[in-house]
Amino acid sequence: MKKIITNASLCSIILLNSCTSTLLSSKKQNTIDAVVQKNNTYTFIKTDGTKETFRVTSISDDKVTGQNTAEKTIEIDKNQISEIKKSNTAGTVLIAVGVIAAAIVIPAYVKNKPVGQ
């Protein structure tokens, strides 16, 4: 049982730390207009390494504008964006719950014993 809890904990930590998808980077040659949609929240990583997370309100030819959680308006020049990430916490939580359930139930079926013995 101790191994099951350890494995489930390790899997959940790994999954919860990987709940973002990289939409734009130097390896992914997408355009900002193709991956960013209005009224969605993204994390923008600038070329100087700073991060800005906000809900996009408008996309122009040279800027992305939005509001953060404090309702402050933020504008970023498109040429200053090096990476764009989008969080998918709900999907990751569902995956983590499935992995934990499988880690508990599968060994019980293999040993043909009730869960926890």
C-alpha positions as CSV (number, residue, x, y, z in Angstrom):
1,M,0.0,0.0,0.0
2,K,2.9,2.3,0.8
3,K,4.2,1.8,-2.8
4,I,0.8,2.7,-4.3
5,I,0.6,5.9,-2.3
6,T,4.2,6.9,-3.2
7,N,3.6,6.1,-6.9
8,A,0.3,8.0,-7.0
9,S,1.8,11.0,-5.2
10,L,4.7,11.1,-7.7
11,C,2.4,10.8,-10.7
12,S,0.1,13.6,-9.4
13,I,3.0,15.9,-8.8
14,I,4.4,15.4,-12.3
15,L,1.0,15.9,-13.9
16,L,0.1,19.0,-11.9
17,N,3.4,20.6,-12.8
18,S,2.8,20.0,-16.5
19,C,-0.6,21.7,-16.9
20,T,0.4,24.2,-19.5
21,S,0.6,23.9,-23.3
22,T,3.2,25.8,-25.2
23,L,1.4,27.4,-28.2
24,L,4.3,29.5,-29.6
25,S,8.0,29.2,-29.2
26,S,11.2,29.2,-31.3
27,K,10.6,25.5,-32.0
28,K,6.9,26.0,-33.0
29,Q,6.7,28.3,-36.0
30,N,3.1,29.5,-35.5
31,T,2.0,33.1,-35.8
32,I,0.6,34.9,-32.8
33,D,-2.7,35.5,-34.7
34,A,-3.1,31.8,-35.3
35,V,-2.8,30.7,-31.7
36,V,-4.2,33.6,-29.6
37,Q,-7.9,34.1,-29.3
38,K,-9.8,37.0,-27.6
39,N,-11.2,36.4,-24.1
40,N,-8.8,33.6,-23.3
41,T,-6.1,33.8,-20.7
42,Y,-2.5,33.2,-21.7
43,T,1.0,33.5,-20.2
44,F,3.2,35.6,-22.5
45,I,7.0,35.3,-22.0
46,K,8.9,38.2,-23.4
47,T,12.3,38.2,-25.0
48,D,13.8,39.7,-21.8
49,G,12.5,36.7,-19.8
50,T,9.6,38.5,-18.0
51,K,6.2,36.8,-17.8
52,E,2.8,38.5,-18.2
53,T,-0.4,36.5,-17.6
54,F,-3.6,38.2,-18.8
55,R,-6.9,37.8,-20.6
56,V,-6.6,39.0,-24.2
57,T,-9.0,41.7,-25.2
58,S,-7.7,42.7,-28.6
59,I,-5.1,41.7,-31.1
60,S,-3.8,44.4,-33.5
61,D,-1.1,44.2,-36.3
62,D,1.7,44.9,-33.8
63,K,0.3,44.5,-30.3
64,V,-1.6,42.2,-28.0
65,T,-3.7,43.9,-25.4
66,G,-5.5,42.5,-22.4
67,Q,-6.3,42.7,-18.7
68,N,-4.7,40.9,-15.8
69,T,-6.5,39.7,-12.6
70,A,-6.2,43.2,-11.1
71,E,-8.0,44.6,-14.1
72,K,-4.9,46.5,-15.2
73,T,-4.5,46.9,-19.0
74,I,-1.4,45.4,-20.4
75,E,0.0,45.9,-23.9
76,I,2.8,43.8,-25.4
77,D,4.5,44.3,-28.7
78,K,4.3,41.2,-30.9
79,N,8.0,41.4,-31.6
80,Q,8.7,41.2,-27.9
81,I,7.0,37.9,-27.4
82,S,9.2,34.8,-27.4
83,E,6.7,32.2,-26.0
84,I,3.0,31.9,-25.3
85,K,1.6,29.3,-22.9
86,K,-2.0,28.4,-22.1
87,S,-3.0,26.7,-18.8
88,N,-5.3,23.6,-18.8
89,T,-5.6,22.9,-15.1
90,A,-9.0,21.1,-15.3
91,G,-7.7,18.6,-17.9
92,T,-4.6,17.9,-15.9
93,V,-6.6,17.4,-12.7
94,L,-8.8,14.8,-14.5
95,I,-5.7,13.0,-15.8
96,A,-4.2,13.0,-12.3
97,V,-7.4,11.6,-10.8
98,G,-7.4,8.8,-13.4
99,V,-3.8,7.9,-12.8
100,I,-4.3,7.8,-9.1
101,A,-7.4,5.6,-9.4
102,A,-5.6,3.3,-11.8
103,A,-2.6,3.1,-9.4
104,I,-4.9,2.0,-6.6
105,V,-7.3,-0.4,-8.5
106,I,-4.9,-2.2,-11.0
107,P,-2.7,-3.8,-8.3
108,A,-5.8,-5.0,-6.5
109,Y,-7.0,-6.7,-9.7
110,V,-3.6,-8.2,-10.4
111,K,-3.3,-9.7,-6.9
112,N,-7.0,-10.6,-6.8
113,K,-7.4,-9.0,-3.4
114,P,-9.6,-6.1,-2.2
115,V,-8.2,-2.6,-2.5
116,G,-5.9,-1.8,0.4
117,Q,-4.8,-5.3,1.4
